[in-house]
């Protein structure tokens, strides 16, 4: 199901909400952070490069958005203790959490399985799957304090139909789809937490350039152009899409 890229919303759509975004330092994470903040959300910016997070923080403040928070974390090395510290910080700052966007992912390498480097495989699974599980499980009590929470995972077309040479990335996105479905089923009766996947599609990002080096990036939509699809999910209309896998374009 495609989401609306022309979604128009009142500037206070997310007023009073606290939303965590992983990989918030650049690309889609940056664009979505800026847009959600412009619509009232207090965005918790999570990423591994502090200077990039500070740049997003400054851009939000300069635009007059709600004051964000920064939480540096390298998901490749994230431990249960790290995610517990994050949860404690969010609890102290906001008392609850109204949304999580699992945006951070790594591509790994484009290679056949027969020649795939085992260490790279493990690193892709750690960032794309294990870290998303750890964060979701640890933050669930904070999400349960919200009246209308979202957990949005990032999927891919190669996470629905496998393709040669996409290796660990494709397998990790199949796992992401499964993680979303399990969590959606487990939260079905709670009604206040809505869980879904979004597939950004072909977007002008550094990951896309690495996967398709011969592609003309000017032919692709920018992260800013697809960000309204994410705003739609975190707004009231997104509640009806619980358990669904959706396309940003």
C-alpha positions as CSV (number, residue, x, y, z in Angstrom):
1,X,0.0,0.0,0.0
2,X,1.5,3.4,-1.0
3,X,1.4,6.2,1.5
4,X,0.5,9.8,0.6
5,X,3.6,12.0,-0.3
6,X,1.4,15.1,-0.5
7,X,0.1,14.6,3.1
8,X,-0.8,18.0,4.6
9,X,-1.1,18.2,8.4
10,X,-1.6,21.0,11.0
11,X,1.6,22.2,12.5
12,X,0.5,20.9,16.0
13,X,-0.3,17.4,14.7
14,X,2.3,15.8,17.0
15,X,2.3,18.4,19.7
16,X,3.4,17.0,23.1
17,X,4.7,13.7,21.6
18,X,8.1,12.3,22.1
19,X,9.4,10.2,19.2
20,X,12.7,8.3,18.9
21,X,14.4,8.1,15.5
22,X,17.4,6.0,14.9
23,X,19.9,6.9,12.2
24,X,18.8,10.5,12.7
25,X,22.0,12.2,11.6
26,X,21.5,12.2,7.9
27,X,19.4,10.9,5.0
28,X,15.9,9.8,5.7
29,X,16.4,10.0,9.5
30,X,17.4,13.6,9.3
31,X,14.5,14.6,7.0
32,X,11.9,12.8,9.1
33,X,13.3,14.3,12.3
34,X,13.0,17.8,10.9
35,X,9.5,17.2,9.7
36,X,8.1,15.6,12.8
37,X,9.7,18.4,14.9
38,X,8.1,21.0,12.7
39,X,4.7,19.4,13.6
40,X,5.3,19.5,17.3
41,X,7.1,16.3,18.2
42,X,10.0,16.3,20.7
43,X,12.4,14.1,18.7
44,X,15.0,11.9,20.4
45,X,17.9,11.9,17.9
46,X,19.8,8.6,18.0
47,X,22.9,7.9,15.9
48,X,26.6,7.2,16.2
49,X,28.0,10.5,14.9
50,X,27.6,13.2,17.4
51,X,28.4,16.1,15.0
52,X,25.6,15.0,12.6
53,X,23.1,14.7,15.5
54,X,24.1,18.2,16.7
55,X,23.6,19.5,13.1
56,X,20.0,18.1,13.1
57,X,19.5,19.5,16.6
58,X,20.5,23.0,15.6
59,X,18.4,22.8,12.4
60,X,15.3,21.9,14.5
61,X,15.9,24.7,16.9
62,X,16.6,27.3,14.1
63,X,13.3,26.3,12.5
64,X,11.4,26.8,15.7
65,X,10.6,23.2,16.3
66,X,10.1,21.5,19.7
67,X,13.4,21.1,21.6
68,X,14.9,17.7,20.6
69,X,17.2,15.5,22.6
70,X,20.4,13.7,21.5
71,X,21.4,10.2,22.4
72,X,24.6,8.9,20.8
73,X,24.6,5.2,20.2
74,X,26.5,2.9,17.9
75,X,24.0,0.2,17.1
76,X,26.7,-2.2,16.0
77,X,28.0,-2.3,19.6
78,X,24.7,-1.7,21.4
79,X,24.1,-3.8,24.5
80,X,21.1,-4.3,26.7
81,X,22.7,-1.9,29.2
82,X,22.9,0.7,26.5
83,X,19.3,0.5,25.7
84,X,18.3,0.5,29.4
85,X,20.3,3.7,29.8
86,X,18.4,5.2,26.8
87,X,15.1,4.2,28.3
88,X,16.0,5.7,31.6
89,X,17.0,9.0,29.9
90,X,13.7,9.1,28.0
91,X,11.8,8.4,31.1
92,X,13.5,11.2,33.0
93,X,13.0,13.7,30.2
94,X,9.5,12.8,29.0
95,X,7.9,10.2,31.2
96,X,6.8,8.1,28.3
97,X,7.5,7.5,24.6
98,X,5.0,8.1,21.8
99,X,6.9,6.6,18.9
100,X,9.9,4.8,17.5
101,X,11.2,4.9,14.0
102,X,13.7,2.1,13.4
103,X,15.4,3.9,10.5
104,X,19.1,3.0,10.9
105,X,20.3,0.2,8.7
106,X,23.6,-0.9,7.0
107,X,23.9,-2.4,3.6
108,X,26.8,-4.7,4.1
109,X,28.3,-5.8,0.7
110,X,26.7,-6.8,-2.6
111,X,27.9,-10.4,-2.9
112,X,26.8,-14.0,-3.5
113,X,26.2,-16.0,-0.3
114,X,29.0,-18.3,-1.3
115,X,31.5,-15.4,-1.0
116,X,29.9,-13.4,1.8
117,X,32.2,-12.5,4.6
118,X,30.9,-13.9,7.9
119,X,31.9,-10.9,10.0
120,X,30.0,-8.6,7.6
121,X,27.0,-10.8,7.8
122,X,27.0,-10.6,11.6
123,X,27.4,-6.9,11.6
124,X,24.4,-6.3,9.3
125,X,22.3,-8.6,11.4
126,X,23.4,-6.7,14.6
127,X,22.5,-3.3,13.3
128,X,19.4,-4.1,11.2
129,X,17.7,-6.8,13.4
130,X,19.3,-7.3,16.8
131,X,19.5,-3.6,17.7
132,X,15.9,-3.1,16.6
133,X,14.8,-6.0,18.8
134,X,16.7,-4.7,21.8
135,X,15.4,-1.2,21.4
136,X,11.8,-2.3,20.9
137,X,11.8,-4.7,23.9
138,X,13.5,-2.2,26.2
139,X,11.3,0.8,25.2
140,X,8.0,-1.1,25.3
141,X,7.1,-0.1,28.9
142,X,7.6,3.6,27.9
143,X,5.4,3.1,24.8
144,X,2.7,1.5,27.0
145,X,2.5,4.8,28.9
146,X,1.4,6.6,25.7
147,X,-2.2,7.0,24.6
148,X,-1.4,6.5,20.9
149,X,2.1,5.1,20.2
150,X,3.8,3.9,17.0
151,X,6.6,1.5,16.3
152,X,7.7,1.8,12.7
153,X,10.3,-0.5,11.3
154,X,12.1,0.1,8.0
155,X,11.8,-2.7,5.4
156,X,12.8,-3.0,1.7
157,X,11.6,-4.6,-1.5
158,X,14.3,-7.2,-1.1
159,X,12.8,-8.1,2.3
160,X,9.7,-9.3,0.5
161,X,11.2,-11.1,-2.4
162,X,14.9,-12.2,-2.2
163,X,17.3,-11.1,-4.9
164,X,20.7,-12.5,-5.7
165,X,23.7,-10.7,-4.3
166,X,21.7,-8.7,-1.7
167,X,22.9,-11.2,1.0
168,X,22.6,-10.2,4.6
169,X,20.7,-7.0,3.9
170,X,17.9,-8.8,2.2
171,X,17.7,-11.5,4.9
172,X,17.8,-8.8,7.6
173,X,14.8,-7.1,6.0
174,X,12.9,-10.4,5.9
175,X,13.6,-10.7,9.6
176,X,12.5,-7.1,10.1
177,X,9.1,-7.9,8.5
178,X,8.8,-10.9,10.9
179,X,9.8,-8.8,13.9
180,X,7.1,-6.3,13.0
181,X,4.5,-8.9,12.6
182,X,5.2,-10.6,15.9
183,X,5.2,-7.4,17.8
184,X,2.0,-6.2,16.1
185,X,0.3,-9.4,17.1
186,X,1.5,-9.2,20.6
187,X,0.3,-5.6,20.9
188,X,-3.0,-6.2,19.1
189,X,-5.1,-6.3,22.4
190,X,-3.4,-3.2,23.9
191,X,-4.8,-0.9,21.2
192,X,-2.6,2.0,22.2
193,X,0.5,0.8,20.4
194,X,0.4,0.5,16.6
195,X,3.2,-1.4,14.8
196,X,4.0,-1.3,11.1
197,X,6.8,-1.5,8.4
198,X,7.6,1.2,5.8
199,X,9.6,0.6,2.7
200,X,11.2,3.9,1.6
201,X,11.7,2.8,-2.0
202,X,14.3,4.2,-4.3
203,X,15.5,7.4,-2.5
204,X,18.5,9.6,-2.9
205,X,20.6,8.4,0.0
206,X,24.2,7.2,0.4
207,X,23.0,3.6,0.9
208,X,21.2,3.7,-2.4
209,X,24.3,5.1,-4.1
210,X,26.4,2.3,-2.7
211,X,23.9,-0.4,-4.0
212,X,23.4,1.3,-7.4
213,X,26.6,3.2,-8.2
214,X,25.7,3.6,-11.9
215,X,22.3,5.1,-11.1
216,X,21.6,8.8,-11.7
217,X,20.6,10.2,-8.2
218,X,18.8,13.1,-9.8
219,X,16.1,10.7,-11.0
220,X,15.3,9.7,-7.4
221,X,13.1,11.3,-4.8
222,X,14.9,13.0,-2.0
223,X,14.4,12.1,1.7
224,X,12.5,15.3,2.1
225,X,10.1,14.4,-0.6
226,X,9.2,11.0,1.0
227,X,9.2,12.3,4.6
228,X,5.4,13.2,4.6
229,X,4.7,9.4,4.3
230,X,6.3,9.0,7.7
231,X,4.4,12.0,9.2
232,X,1.2,10.2,8.0
233,X,2.1,7.1,10.0
234,X,2.8,9.0,13.2
235,X,-0.3,11.0,12.9
236,X,-3.9,9.9,13.7
237,X,-4.5,8.2,10.3
238,X,-1.6,5.9,10.9
239,X,-3.4,4.1,13.7
240,X,-5.5,2.2,11.1
241,X,-2.4,0.6,9.6
242,X,-1.4,-1.6,12.5
243,X,0.4,-4.7,11.3
244,X,0.7,-3.5,7.7
245,X,3.7,-3.3,5.4
246,X,3.6,0.0,3.5
247,X,5.4,1.8,0.7
248,X,6.6,5.4,0.9
249,X,6.4,5.6,-2.9
